[in-house]
């Protein structure tokens, strides 16, 4: 799990196959994805409970 605040957005490097969590991503809100990365412009754009769940999954390695 990694976090990088950038000028344009926040980059979360989740060590998981992000495509497996498409249901959660649909609930998350405004975001973009890369290979294992999640890009969020501002925290107000996303559901923080869903984000917390995705981070928890990545930290546990599931």
C-alpha positions as CSV (number, residue, x, y, z in Angstrom):
1,X,0.0,0.0,0.0
2,X,1.4,3.4,-1.0
3,X,0.1,6.9,-1.0
4,X,1.4,9.8,-3.1
5,X,-0.2,13.2,-2.9
6,X,0.3,14.9,-6.3
7,X,-0.5,18.3,-7.6
8,X,-3.4,17.0,-9.8
9,X,-4.7,14.2,-7.5
10,X,-4.1,11.6,-4.8
11,X,-2.5,8.4,-6.0
12,X,-3.2,5.3,-3.9
13,X,-1.0,2.3,-4.9
14,X,-3.1,-0.7,-3.8
15,X,-1.2,-4.0,-4.0
16,X,-4.2,-5.9,-5.5
17,X,-5.9,-6.7,-8.8
18,X,-8.1,-3.6,-8.9
19,X,-10.4,-5.1,-11.6
20,X,-11.6,-7.7,-9.1
21,X,-13.2,-5.0,-7.1
22,X,-15.4,-3.4,-9.8
23,X,-18.5,-3.5,-7.6
24,X,-16.8,-1.5,-4.9
25,X,-15.3,0.9,-7.5
26,X,-18.8,1.6,-8.9
27,X,-19.8,2.7,-5.4
28,X,-16.7,4.7,-4.7
29,X,-17.5,7.8,-6.7
30,X,-15.4,9.9,-9.0
31,X,-12.0,8.3,-9.6
32,X,-9.7,6.8,-12.2
33,X,-7.7,3.6,-12.1
34,X,-4.5,2.3,-13.4
35,X,-2.8,-1.1,-12.9
36,X,-3.2,-1.5,-9.2
37,X,-3.5,2.3,-8.7
38,X,-6.4,4.5,-7.7
39,X,-6.5,8.2,-8.5
40,X,-8.7,10.6,-6.7
41,X,-8.9,14.3,-7.3
42,X,-10.3,15.2,-3.9
43,X,-11.7,13.2,-1.0
44,X,-15.1,14.9,-1.3
45,X,-15.5,13.1,-4.6
46,X,-15.6,9.6,-3.1
47,X,-17.4,7.6,-0.5
48,X,-14.9,7.3,2.3
49,X,-16.3,4.1,3.7
50,X,-15.8,2.4,0.4
51,X,-12.3,3.8,0.1
52,X,-11.5,2.6,3.6
53,X,-12.8,-0.9,2.7
54,X,-10.5,-1.0,-0.4
55,X,-7.5,0.2,1.6
56,X,-8.2,-2.5,4.2
57,X,-8.3,-5.2,1.6
58,X,-5.0,-4.0,0.1
59,X,-3.3,-3.9,3.6
60,X,-4.5,-7.4,4.4
61,X,-3.3,-8.7,1.1
62,X,-6.6,-10.3,0.0
